[in-house]
Amino acid sequence: MSQPTERNRLDGEASPYLRQHADNPVNWQPWGDEAFERAREHDVPVFVSIGYSSCHWCHVMAEESFEDESVAGVINDSFVPIKVDREERPDVDSTFMTVCQLVTGGGGWPLSAWCTPEGKPFYVGTYFPLEARRNQPGFRDLCERIADSWSDPEQREEMRRRADQWAESARDELESVPTPDAADPDGEGDASPPGDGLLESAAASALRGYDDEYGGFGSGGAKFPMPGRIDLLMRAYARSGRDALLSAAAGTLDGMARGGMYDQIGGGFHRYAVDREWTVPHFEKMLYDNAELPMAYLDGYRLTGDPAYARVASESLAFLDRELRRDDGGFFSTLDARSRPPESRRDGNESEEGEDVEGAFYVWTPEEVDAVLDEPAASLVKERYGIRPGGNFERGTTVPTLAASVDELAADRDLSPEEVREALTEARTALFDARESRPRPARDEKVLASWNGRAISAFADAAGTLGEPYADIAREALDFCRDRLYDPEAETGALARRWLDGDVRGPGYLDDYAFLARGALDVYAATGDLEPLGFALELAEALVAEFYDADDGTIYFTRSLDGRESGGDGDAGPLMARPQEFTDRSTPSSLGVAAETLALLDGFRTDGRFRDVARRVVTTHADRIRGGPLEHASLVRAADLVETGGIEVTVAADEVPDEWRETLGERYLPSALVAPRPATEAGLDEWLDRLDMAEAPPIWAGRDATDGEPTAYVCRDFTCSPPRTDLDAALEWLGTREESKGGE
């Protein structure tokens, strides 16, 4: 009998991750109906391998197993092997990852799954070494055992039963919505959102898990950036004034900024730290981390006034601008964890071409510092960043951390802190320039709508705080996504997920619509330009039309499975479930961001439709949110906004004064909706015509400028201040309102 697949078919794919495996001897197929049809035709299982281009352990497994001819022979003879880029097919990743977590209690990438020809997994795991070690089976042996079991009729039947059970469990988890009776036990249509106290409850949970020695959450093993938890702590502090909440948020920001997870030389964050102390990271740099974390640091700056937080945000955004932004505006996805070491570190045991090594671009030896800097700058830098013989990482290298404070260095050298800072700034620039000559990590240059949406929000958020160029960068990225990923004439799926060198893959998923709509809204707030607001409203309309299920009262991550259109171009392949994204993971919950964005955009409608949908969503999932608010940070924010109405700042002015933008940028106003509008009714009528609105929406209606002066209208908890031509006075009303509310 011939092999199920005759050749590797990834050479025709645009995905950088899939192309990385196009030369493997494994006969990889892209995910799609054709591959599963081959499995049915040859009556063999499917092996699904899911990863992404910058994933370190994906590279390791490829080098150990997928580039090995003998392993490839086993796979090709016994399975239909499929490669999936999780960043392009998050729906596939979500369903398989859910099974892995339910069955094994953990997950990660590479994700490995053996499935029936119908696409239901019966064996799952993550990375498998080539040969057995510790408690892990060897990959070749595992493949042989699975193939042997499939050939035995009794064992195959057991594998199929297991696959059916696991698929059913995944559906229960991903498609879960309460019955109407459960959401409204009295049958009177008065089911309600989760209610007051959610934010405080989530923050209290975060505080219990806080590592008060090193910052972050959890006291053992790897530390992940969790900007959603930091945000909850800061919001709860702003309401309660409880110092412990701010201390935990600030301690986490400090821990990440001091450690090796932050690139001390070039700015920006690596994916996560492998140790409790934040010292050694996994070195890939992701667009989404470097969008989410600057927003957390900007809020930390607004709350505390600590300029170090503004510096970290600025340097991280500068990294995005420098290394992940296209010349025409959009943002690339990732930088790889690995690259070739510089010449000074090659030890003669590598291949003639040199092997890629994790972290090679970022780590230092004392000798490398000495080659760049003269004394006393070299000693100052080595002490500041902990660069010492033996190092803290592999091959005697050091991941730079903030090992000594400026004050300590100044005292040791009888210098002023200002002199030390100046010397360190010059030395750091020299190290950065020297590092630029090293072999660079590979870059995944696909442009994802969802991740670009978060980067757009980050730059828009920074505009008032850090300066005008940030607003321009946000607007250019938004225009790029609209021009290349959005087709308003499409009957369905107007927004595509990915653009790569002119190749477009779509239609998009919920996170694409929700994150980009929020980014567009944030650009409007930062610039006062009407066009981004119109785009945000269009995306929100499409989001509701394509992803909201009124019967279930929820917003799904994919369109209906009935039409199989979720994968685009007819290659959706079999999916076990129509997922919902409840929890915040490496990116915020798309369900939570969608609900929050709809609630914000409802101010620009007169029918209350968007708020009704948002309210329905958080009501449907009220028990889930109340049961685990910390894991549902984005849904908690959405529920809080639905409950309180949030903060609105309408500014009536033909041009918002720069000092007003600075004031708004420096004030901590979480989830505030800033809504510029023209100064006069005549100007507003022109805007309404451009938006095809019959009447002014609530956030603009009747809010003209006073005596031709820029005028602010501030609202909180569904109550509004009088108009003020002094923005500071208008914002003071917020504090007065909070005190009054507390006194009640």
C-alpha positions in Angstrom: 0.0 0.0 0.0 1.3 3.4 -0.9 2.1 6.1 1.7 -0.9 8.2 2.7 1.0 11.3 1.6 3.5 11.3 -1.3 5.3 14.6 -0.5 5.6 17.5 1.8 3.1 20.2 0.6 4.2 23.1 2.7 6.3 24.8 0.0 3.1 26.4 -1.4 2.1 28.0 2.0 2.8 31.6 2.9 3.0 31.1 6.7 6.7 31.5 7.8 6.1 28.7 10.3 4.9 26.2 7.7 7.7 27.2 5.4 10.2 26.4 8.1 9.1 22.8 7.7 8.8 22.7 4.0 12.1 20.9 3.6 11.5 18.3 6.4 11.5 14.7 5.2 8.1 14.4 6.9 5.3 14.7 4.3 3.6 17.6 6.0 0.2 18.7 4.8 -1.5 22.0 5.5 -4.6 21.8 7.7 -7.7 21.3 5.5 -10.3 18.9 4.2 -8.0 17.3 1.6 -5.6 16.0 4.3 -8.4 14.4 6.3 -9.8 12.9 3.2 -6.5 11.3 2.5 -6.6 9.8 6.1 -10.0 8.4 5.5 -9.0 7.0 2.1 -5.9 5.2 3.5 -7.6 4.4 6.9 -4.8 5.9 9.0 -4.7 8.3 11.9 -3.8 12.0 11.5 -0.8 13.4 13.4 -1.3 17.1 14.0 1.7 19.3 15.1 0.8 22.9 16.1 3.3 25.7 16.8 4.6 29.0 15.6 7.7 30.4 14.0 9.5 31.8 17.0 8.8 28.9 19.3 12.0 27.5 20.8 10.8 24.0 21.7 9.1 23.8 18.3 12.6 24.2 16.8 14.0 21.6 19.1 11.4 19.0 18.2 11.9 19.7 14.5 15.7 19.3 14.7 15.4 16.1 16.9 12.5 14.4 15.1 11.0 16.0 12.1 14.4 16.4 10.3 15.3 12.8 11.1 14.8 10.5 8.1 14.0 7.4 10.2 11.4 9.3 12.2 9.9 10.7 9.0 9.6 7.2 7.6 7.5 6.1 10.5 5.3 9.2 10.3 4.9 9.0 6.6 4.1 5.3 6.5 1.6 5.4 9.4 -0.1 8.8 9.5 -1.2 11.8 7.6 1.0 14.5 9.2 -0.5 18.0 9.4 1.4 21.2 10.4 -0.7 24.1 11.8 0.5 27.7 12.4 -1.4 28.5 15.6 -1.2 32.2 14.9 -3.1 31.7 11.6 -5.5 29.1 12.8 -6.3 30.0 16.4 -9.6 28.1 16.1 -7.7 24.8 15.5 -5.2 25.6 18.3 -8.0 26.4 20.7 -9.9 23.2 20.3 -6.8 21.0 20.5 -5.2 22.9 23.4 -8.5 22.6 25.3 -8.3 18.8 24.9 -4.7 18.8 26.0 -5.4 20.8 29.1 -8.4 18.7 30.0 -6.5 15.5 29.6 -3.0 16.3 30.8 -3.6 19.3 33.0 -1.2 21.4 31.0 -0.4 22.7 27.5 2.0 24.6 25.4 3.8 24.5 22.1 4.6 22.5 20.1 1.3 20.8 20.6 1.2 17.2 19.4 -2.0 15.3 18.7 -2.9 12.0 17.1 -6.4 12.0 15.7 -9.0 9.8 14.0 -9.5 10.6 10.3 -12.5 12.7 11.5 -10.2 15.0 13.4 -10.9 13.9 16.9 -7.7 13.4 19.1 -7.1 10.2 21.0 -3.6 11.0 22.2 -2.2 14.5 23.0 0.9 16.1 24.5 3.3 18.9 23.8 7.1 18.4 23.2 8.3 14.9 22.9 12.1 14.1 22.9 13.4 11.8 20.2 14.4 9.2 22.9 12.6 8.5 26.1 13.8 10.5 29.2 12.4 11.2 32.6 8.7 10.5 32.3 8.4 11.3 28.6 8.2 8.6 26.0 10.5 8.9 23.0 8.7 10.3 19.9 9.7 7.6 17.4 8.7 4.8 19.8 5.4 6.6 20.6 4.6 6.9 16.9 5.3 3.2 16.4 3.1 2.2 19.3 0.2 4.3 18.2 0.5 2.9 14.7 0.5 -0.6 16.0 -2.5 0.1 18.3 -4.5 1.5 15.3 -3.9 -1.7 13.3 -5.5 -3.8 16.1 -9.3 -3.7 15.7 -10.0 -3.8 19.5 -7.5 -1.1 20.3 -8.7 1.0 17.5 -12.2 0.8 18.8 -11.0 1.9 22.2 -9.1 4.8 20.6 -12.2 5.9 18.8 -14.3 5.8 22.0 -11.6 7.9 23.7 -11.6 10.4 20.8 -15.4 10.7 21.0 -15.3 11.3 24.8 -12.5 13.9 24.5 -14.2 15.7 21.7 -17.4 15.9 23.7 -15.6 17.2 26.7 -14.0 19.9 24.5 -17.4 20.9 23.1 -18.8 21.1 26.7 -15.9 23.4 27.7 -15.7 25.6 24.6 -19.4 25.9 23.7 -20.7 26.1 27.2 -23.5 28.5 27.8 -26.1 28.3 30.6 -29.6 27.3 29.6 -32.1 30.2 29.6 -33.6 28.8 32.8 -30.3 28.8 34.6 -29.6 32.4 33.5 -33.1 33.5 34.5 -34.4 31.0 37.1 -37.6 32.9 37.7 -38.5 33.0 34.0 -39.2 36.7 34.3 -36.6 38.0 31.9 -34.7 39.7 34.7 -31.4 37.8 34.6 -28.7 40.3 35.6 -24.9 40.8 35.0 -22.5 39.5 37.6 -23.0 42.6 39.8 -20.9 44.8 42.1 -17.7 43.7 43.8 -16.3 41.7 40.9 -13.3 44.0 40.4 -12.5 43.9 44.1 -12.9 40.1 44.2 -10.6 39.6 41.3 -8.0 42.0 42.7 -8.1 40.2 46.1 -7.4 36.9 44.3 -4.5 38.5 42.5 -3.2 39.8 45.8 -3.3 36.3 47.4 -1.2 34.9 44.6 1.3 37.8 44.5 5.0 37.0 45.0 6.0 39.8 47.5 9.7 38.9 47.2 10.2 39.1 43.4 6.9 40.4 42.1 4.5 38.6 39.7 2.2 35.8 40.5 3.1 32.4 41.9 6.2 31.5 43.9 7.7 28.6 41.9 8.7 27.9 38.3 8.2 30.1 35.3 6.8 33.6 35.6 4.5 34.9 32.8 3.6 38.6 32.2 0.0 39.0 33.3 -1.0 42.5 32.3 -4.6 41.8 32.9 -4.0 41.0 36.6 -1.8 44.1 37.0 -4.7 46.2 35.5 -7.2 44.7 37.9 -5.0 45.6 40.9 -4.6 49.2 39.7 -8.3 49.6 39.0 -9.2 48.3 42.4 -6.6 50.5 44.1 -8.0 53.6 42.3 -11.4 52.8 43.8 -10.4 51.7 47.3 -7.1 53.4 48.0 -5.9 50.2 49.5 -2.1 50.4 49.4 -1.4 46.7 49.2 -3.1 46.6 45.8 -0.9 49.3 44.3 2.2 47.7 45.9 1.5 44.4 44.2 0.9 46.0 40.8 4.1 48.2 41.2 6.1 45.2 42.5 5.2 43.2 39.5 6.1 46.0 37.1 9.4 46.5 39.0 10.2 42.8 38.9 9.7 42.5 35.2 11.6 45.7 34.4 14.6 44.7 36.6 14.9 41.2 35.2 16.1 39.5 32.1 12.6 39.2 30.6 13.0 42.9 29.8 15.7 43.6 27.2 17.9 45.9 29.2 20.0 47.0 26.2 17.4 47.4 23.4 14.1 47.7 25.2 11.0 45.5 24.8 9.9 42.3 26.5 10.7 38.7 25.9 7.9 36.1 26.1 8.3 35.0 29.8 10.9 34.1 32.4 11.8 30.5 33.3 12.5 31.3 36.9 10.8 33.0 39.8 13.3 35.9 39.9 12.6 37.0 36.2 16.2 36.4 35.4 16.3 34.1 32.3 13.6 34.5 29.7 12.4 32.5 26.7 13.8 35.0 24.2 11.2 35.3 21.5 9.7 38.7 21.3 6.0 38.9 20.5 4.1 41.8 19.1 1.2 41.3 21.6 3.4 41.3 24.7 5.0 44.5 23.6 1.6 46.1 23.1 -0.1 44.9 26.3 2.8 45.6 28.7 3.5 49.2 27.7 -0.1 50.0 28.4 0.3 48.5 31.9 3.5 50.5 32.5 1.8 53.7 31.3 -1.0 53.2 33.8 1.6 52.5 36.5 3.2 55.9 35.6 -0.1 57.7 35.8 -0.9 56.2 39.2 2.5 56.6 40.8 4.3 59.3 38.8 7.4 57.1 38.6 9.3 58.1 35.4 10.9 54.6 35.2 7.5 53.2 34.1 7.2 55.8 31.4 10.8 54.9 30.2 10.0 51.2 30.0 6.8 51.9 28.0 8.7 54.3 25.7 11.6 51.9 25.1 9.2 49.0 24.4 7.2 51.0 21.9 10.5 52.2 20.4 11.5 48.5 20.0 8.2 47.9 18.1 8.7 50.9 15.9 12.3 49.9 15.2 12.1 46.2 14.7 8.5 45.1 14.1 7.0 47.9 12.1 6.8 48.0 8.4 7.8 51.2 6.5 4.1 51.5 5.4 2.6 51.1 8.8 1.6 47.6 9.8 3.4 45.5 12.5 5.1 42.2 12.0 4.4 39.3 14.4 7.5 38.0 16.2 11.2 37.8 16.5 12.7 34.3 17.0 14.2 33.2 20.2 17.3 31.9 18.4 20.1 33.2 16.2 23.7 32.4 15.4 26.1 33.5 18.1 28.6 36.2 17.3 32.0 35.1 16.1 33.5 35.6 19.6 31.3 32.8 21.0 31.7 30.1 18.4 33.4 27.2 20.0 34.4 25.1 17.0 31.9 22.3 17.8 29.2 23.8 15.6 28.6 23.1 12.0 30.5 25.1 9.4 27.5 27.4 8.9 27.0 27.8 12.7 24.0 26.6 14.6 21.2 28.8 15.9 21.3 29.3 19.7 18.6 30.5 22.0 19.3 34.0 23.2 22.5 34.4 21.3 21.6 37.9 20.1 20.9 39.2 23.6 23.4 37.7 26.0 26.9 39.0 26.9 30.2 37.9 28.3 32.6 40.2 30.2 35.0 40.0 27.4 32.4 41.2 24.9 31.7 44.2 27.1 35.4 44.9 27.3 35.7 44.8 23.6 33.1 47.6 23.2 33.8 49.8 26.2 36.9 51.3 27.9 37.3 51.6 31.6 35.7 52.8 33.8 32.6 52.4 31.6 33.1 48.7 31.1 33.2 48.0 34.9 30.3 50.2 35.5 28.2 48.4 32.9 29.2 44.9 34.1 28.2 45.8 37.7 25.0 47.5 36.6 23.8 44.5 34.5 25.4 41.7 36.4 27.7 40.6 33.6 30.2 38.4 35.2 32.5 35.4 34.5 30.4 32.2 34.4 27.3 34.2 33.8 23.7 33.3 34.6 22.8 31.5 31.3 24.2 28.9 29.0 27.8 28.7 27.8 29.0 31.2 30.4 26.9 34.1 29.1 24.8 36.6 31.0 21.3 37.8 30.4 21.6 41.5 31.5 19.5 42.4 34.5 19.5 45.5 36.8 21.9 43.9 39.3 23.0 47.2 41.0 21.1 50.5 41.5 22.3 53.8 40.2 22.7 55.0 43.8 24.8 52.0 44.8 27.1 52.6 41.8 27.4 56.3 42.6 28.3 55.6 46.2 30.9 53.0 45.3 32.6 55.4 42.8 32.2 58.7 44.7 30.0 60.0 41.8 26.7 61.7 41.7 23.7 59.7 40.5 23.4 62.0 37.5 27.0 61.3 36.5 26.3 57.6 36.7 23.1 57.8 34.7 24.9 59.8 31.9 27.7 57.3 31.8 25.3 54.3 31.6 23.3 56.0 28.9 26.3 56.4 26.7 27.6 52.9 27.4 24.2 51.4 26.8 24.1 53.1 23.4 27.5 51.7 22.6 26.5 48.2 23.6 23.3 48.5 21.5 25.3 49.6 18.4 27.7 46.7 18.9 24.9 44.2 19.3 23.4 45.4 16.0 26.4 43.8 14.2 25.5 40.4 15.5 23.5 37.8 13.4 19.9 38.8 14.0 17.0 36.6 15.0 14.6 35.7 12.3 11.4 37.7 12.0 8.0 36.4 11.2 6.7 39.1 8.9 3.0 38.2 8.7 0.7 41.0 9.7 -2.2 39.8 12.0 -5.3 42.0 12.3 -5.8 41.1 16.0 -2.2 41.7 17.2 -2.0 44.9 15.2 -5.2 46.0 16.9 -3.5 45.7 20.3 -0.4 47.5 19.1 -2.6 50.3 17.7 -4.2 50.7 21.1 -0.8 50.8 22.8 0.5 53.6 20.5 -2.8 55.5 20.8 -2.7 55.2 24.5 0.8 56.6 24.6 0.1 59.6 22.4 -1.1 62.0 25.1 1.5 60.7 27.7 4.6 60.3 25.6 4.1 62.5 22.6 2.6 63.1 19.2 4.5 60.6 16.9 2.8 57.8 18.7 -0.6 58.9 17.4 0.8 59.0 13.9 2.2 55.5 14.2 -1.1 54.2 15.5 -3.0 55.8 12.6 -0.6 54.5 10.0 -0.9 50.9 11.3 -4.7 51.2 11.3 -4.7 52.5 7.7 -2.5 49.6 6.7 -4.9 47.0 8.2 -7.9 48.7 6.7 -6.3 49.0 3.2 -5.0 45.4 3.1 -7.1 43.3 5.4 -10.6 44.8 5.1 -13.0 44.5 2.2 -16.3 46.3 2.9 -17.9 44.8 -0.2 -17.5 41.2 1.0 -20.8 39.6 1.9 -19.2 38.0 5.0 -15.8 38.0 6.5 -15.0 41.6 5.5 -11.9 41.5 7.7 -9.2 39.0 6.9 -6.8 37.6 9.6 -3.4 37.8 7.9 -1.5 39.7 5.3 2.0 38.6 4.2 3.7 40.0 1.1 0.3 40.5 -0.6 -1.0 37.1 0.4 -4.2 37.5 2.4 -5.7 34.7 4.6 -9.2 35.1 5.9 -11.8 35.6 7.0 -10.9 36.9 10.4 -11.8 35.6 13.9 -13.4 37.3 16.8 -10.1 38.6 18.1 -9.4 40.2 14.8 -12.6 42.2 14.8 -12.7 43.0 18.5 -9.0 44.0 18.9 -8.9 46.1 15.7 -12.3 47.8 16.5 -10.9 48.8 19.9 -7.7 50.0 18.2 -9.7 52.1 15.8 -11.8 53.6 18.7 -8.6 54.4 20.5 -7.1 56.2 17.5 -10.2 58.3 17.2 -9.9 59.2 20.9 -6.3 60.1 20.6 -6.6 62.2 17.3 -10.1 63.4 17.1 -10.2 62.0 13.5 -13.7 60.8 12.5 -12.6 58.1 10.0 -11.2 55.7 12.6 -14.5 56.0 14.6 -16.5 55.1 11.5 -14.2 52.1 10.9 -14.7 51.0 14.6 -18.4 51.1 14.2 -18.3 49.1 10.9 -16.2 46.4 12.5 -18.5 46.3 15.6 -21.6 45.9 13.3 -19.9 43.0 11.5 -18.8 41.5 14.8 -22.4 41.3 16.1 -23.7 40.1 12.7 -21.2 37.3 12.3 -20.2 36.1 15.8 -23.0 37.0 18.2 -25.6 34.2 18.8 -28.7 35.8 20.3 -30.2 32.4 21.2 -27.2 31.5 23.2 -26.5 35.0 24.4 -22.8 34.8 23.6 -20.2 35.8 21.1 -18.3 32.9 19.5 -14.7 33.0 18.4 -15.6 31.6 14.9 -18.5 32.0 12.6 -21.1 29.2 12.5 -19.5 25.8 11.9 -22.4 24.9 9.6 -21.0 26.8 6.6 -17.4 25.7 7.3 -16.3 29.2 6.2 -14.3 29.9 9.3 -11.0 28.8 7.8 -11.6 30.6 4.4 -11.1 29.3 0.9 -12.9 26.1 1.7 -10.0 24.7 3.7 -11.6 24.9 7.2 -11.1 21.2 7.9 -13.0 19.4 10.7 -13.4 21.3 14.0 -14.6 19.6 17.1 -16.3 22.7 18.5 -17.2 26.3 17.9 -15.0 27.9 20.6 -15.5 30.8 22.9 -12.5 32.5 24.4 -13.4 33.1 28.0 -10.0 33.6 29.8 -7.1 35.9 29.4 -4.1 34.0 28.3 -1.1 35.4 26.3 -3.6 37.9 24.8 -6.8 39.2 26.4 -10.0 37.2 26.1 -11.5 38.2 22.7 -15.0 37.7 24.2 -14.2 40.2 27.0 -12.6 42.8 24.7 -15.6 42.4 22.3 -18.1 43.0 25.1 -16.2 46.0 26.5 -15.7 47.5 23.1 -19.4 47.2 22.2 -20.3 48.8 25.5 -18.0 51.7 24.8 -19.2 52.1 21.2 -22.8 52.1 22.3 -22.4 55.8 23.1 -22.3 56.5 19.4 -25.6 54.7 18.7 -29.1 55.8 19.5 -30.7 52.4 19.8 -28.7 50.8 22.6 -28.0 47.8 20.5 -24.4 47.4 21.4 -24.9 47.8 25.1 -27.7 45.2 25.0 -25.4 42.7 23.4 -22.6 43.4 25.9 -25.0 43.2 28.8 -26.4 39.9 27.5 -22.9 38.4 27.2 -21.8 39.2 30.7 -25.2 38.1 32.0 -25.0 34.8 30.2 -21.6 34.1 31.7 -22.3 35.7 35.1 -21.7 32.5 37.1 -18.5 31.7 35.2 -17.1 35.2 35.9 -18.2 35.3 39.5 -16.7 31.8 40.0 -13.2 32.8 38.7 -12.9 36.5 38.2 -9.1 36.5 38.2 -9.0 34.2 35.2 -11.6 36.3 33.4 -10.0 39.7 33.7 -11.3 41.1 30.4 -14.8 39.8 31.1 -14.6 41.4 34.6 -13.7 44.7 32.9 -16.6 44.4 30.5 -19.1 43.5 33.3 -17.8 46.4 35.4 -18.3 48.8 32.4 -21.8 47.5 31.8 -22.7 47.8 35.5 -21.2 51.3 36.1 -21.3 53.0 32.7 -17.7 53.9 33.0 -16.2 57.3 32.4 -17.0 59.5 29.4 -15.1 62.7 28.5 -16.7 64.5 25.6 -14.6 67.4 24.3 -16.4 69.9 22.0 -13.7 71.7 20.1 -12.6 72.0 16.5 -9.1 71.2 17.7 -8.5 69.7 21.1 -5.8 71.8 22.8 -2.4 70.1 23.2 -2.4 70.8 26.9 -5.8 69.0 27.2 -4.4 66.0 25.5 -1.4 66.0 27.9 -3.7 66.3 30.9 -5.9 63.4 29.7 -2.7 61.4 28.9 -1.3 61.8 32.4 -4.6 61.2 34.3 -5.4 57.6 35.3 -8.8 57.1 33.8 -9.2 53.3 33.1 -11.4 52.4 30.2 -12.5 56.1 29.9 -14.1 56.9 26.6 -12.7 60.2 25.3 -15.0 61.5 22.6 -14.0 64.6 20.7 -16.6 66.3 18.6 -16.9 69.6 16.6 -17.5 72.7 18.6 -20.8 73.6 16.9 -24.0 71.9 15.8 -23.2 72.8 12.2 -19.9 71.0 12.4 -21.5 68.1 14.2 -24.1 67.8 11.4 -21.3 67.4 8.9 -19.9 64.5 11.0 -23.3 62.9 11.3 -23.6 63.0 7.5 -20.3 61.4 7.0 -21.3 58.6 9.4 -24.7 58.3 7.8 -26.4 59.0 11.2 -29.9 60.4 11.3 -29.4 62.1 14.7 -26.6 62.8 17.2 -25.7 59.9 19.5 -26.0 60.4 23.3 -22.2 61.1 23.8 -22.4 64.1 21.4 -26.0 65.3 21.5 -26.4 68.8 23.0 -22.7 69.1 24.0 -21.6 72.2 22.1 -18.7 74.4 23.0 -19.4 77.2 25.4 -18.7 80.7 23.9 -16.5 79.1 21.3 -14.1 77.8 23.9 -13.0 74.1 24.0 -15.5 72.6 26.4 -15.4 69.3 28.4 -18.4 67.2 29.5 -17.5 64.5 32.0 -19.8 61.6 32.9 -19.5 58.8 35.4 -21.9 56.2 36.7 -24.5 57.5 34.2 -24.3 61.0 35.7 -22.7 64.0 34.0 -21.0 67.2 35.1 -21.9 70.6 33.9 -19.9 71.8 30.9 -16.5 73.2 31.7 -14.0 75.2 29.7 -11.3 74.2 32.2 -10.5 70.6 31.8 -8.9 70.3 35.2 -12.1 71.6 36.8 -14.1 69.1 34.8 -11.9 66.2 35.9 -12.0 67.4 39.5 -15.7 66.6 39.3 -14.8 62.9 39.0 -13.1 63.0 42.4 -16.0 64.9 43.9 -18.4 62.4 42.4 -16.4 59.4 43.9 -16.3 61.0 47.3 -20.0 61.6 47.2 -20.7 58.1 46.1 -18.5 56.8 48.9 -20.4 58.9 51.4 -23.7 57.4 50.4 
